[in-house]
Amino acid sequence: EVPSRPIGMIFKFEDVALMRVGEELKPMSDEVYLKIIEEKAFYRCTSLADIVIDKGLEFLGSSAFEGCESLTEVTLPDSLSKIKITEGYFNSFSSKVFSGCKKLKKVVLSEKLKTIPEAFFENCEALDTINFSKGIVTIEAKAFSGCRSLKQIILPYG
């Protein structure tokens, strides 16, 4: 059985997702969803260009995608409910989750997202438009520091 919490790296071979369990690679079926992306899970994976985070993700660790310079697009599913920060678990994101993702251009945020924390999109130089969901209550200082291409911020009505 493949655990929902990654023990090691997740690979894809011929469009089949594989998870390292001990010394073996085991296929992940369509019924098994990745529920946890740990802190710094993809830290400085400079060649990572695409990632599809499907339904089922419940936990996202701080700096999970920090320094993924080739990453261009991310969608955070509405199932996302816990983001690790230093003091505990809250319904908000911790700092630097996408910091340094220089080619990140498009982000679709979870409807459950309440806070954009400090340095969340720091130095995302290609980010030009951000469309906030109705759940956003707080945008912390420096959340978009270094986002030189940011031209449009779309806030929900009401």
N, C-alpha and C positions, 0 to 999 in steps of 0.2 A: 504494500500500500504506500502511495506517495503522500507524505504529510503536506498539510496546507501551509505550513511554515517552512520556507526554504532552509535546507541544511547547508547547501552550497550553491554553486552557480547554476543558473538555468540556461540551457542551450536550446537551439532550434536547429533541427536537421531535416531537410526535405519537408518543411512545413509541419513538423511534429515537435511539439515542445517537450523537452527532456529536462528532468531535474536530477542533479547528483544526489544520491542517497548512499552515504558511505563511499565505497569504491565503485558503485554501479551507477549507470545512467538509466533512469526509468521513465517511460512515457507518461505524460500527464494527459488524462482523458479530458474530454470536453466538460465532464461533470465536476472535475477538480479545478477550482479557481484559485489563483494566487491570492491569498488573503493578506499577506504581509510583505512589505518591502522595507527591509531593515535600514537603520541609519547607515549612510554612506554605501549603500548596496551597489550603486553604479558610479561611485565617486571617481572622477577623472577618467571615465570610459570615453576617451576622446573620439573614438570612431563610431560610437552609438548615434545613429542618425534618426531612427524611428523607434517609437515604443507605443504599443497599444495596451492601455491598462483597461482591461475589460471589467465587467460587473464582478462583484465579489471582493474587490480590494477593500479591506477594512482598516488597514494601518499603514501609515507612511512615515518612515523615520527621517530625522533631520539630515540635511545634506545628501539626501538620497540620490540626486542627480547633479550635484555640484560639480562643475568643471567638465560636463559633457558637452564639449565645444561643438560637436557636429549635430546635436539634437535640434530638430527644426519644429516639431509639433508635439503637443501633449494634450490629452483629454483625461481629466480626473473624474472617475465615475461617481455617481451619487451614492454608491454604497460606502464610500470612504467616510469613516466615522471617527478615527483616532489618528492623531498626529503626535509623535513623540516630541516633547520639549523637555528642557532640563528639569523643570519642577514636577512634571507629571504628564498626564494625558488630558487633552482638552479638545474641543471641536474647533480648533484653529491650527494653522500650520506653524512649524518652527522655522527659524531663520535659515537662510541659505539653501533651501531645498533645490532651487534652480539657479543658484548663483554661478556666474561664469559660463552659462550656456549661451555662447556668443552668437550662434545661428538660430536660436529659438525665436520663431516669428509668430506662432499661433499657439494660444493656450485656451482650452475650454475648462472652466472651473466647475467644481462640484456645487450643486445647489445647497449642500449642507455647510459650505464654507462660510464662516462668520468673520474671520480676520485674515488680512494679508499682513504677516508679521515683518518686522524689520529685516531687510536684506533678502527677502524671499526671491525676488527677481533681479538682484544686484548684478550689474554688468551683463545683462541680456541685451547685447548691443543691437540685435536685429529686431527685437520686439517693437512692433509699430502700432498695434491696436490691442486693447484689452477690453473685453466685454464682461462686466461684472454681473453675477447672478443677484437675485433679489435678497439672498441671505447675507450679503456683505454688510457688516455693521461698522467695521474699523479697518482703516488702512494705516499701518504704523509707519513711523519715520523711516526714511531711506528704503522703503519697500521696492522702489523702482530706481534706486541710485545707479547711475551709469548706463541707464537705458536711453542711449543717445538717439535712437530712431523712433521713440515713442511719440506719436502724433495724435492719436485718438484714444480717448477713454470713454467708454459707453457705460453710463450708470442707469440702472433700472428706474422706472417711474414708480413712485409710491413707496 
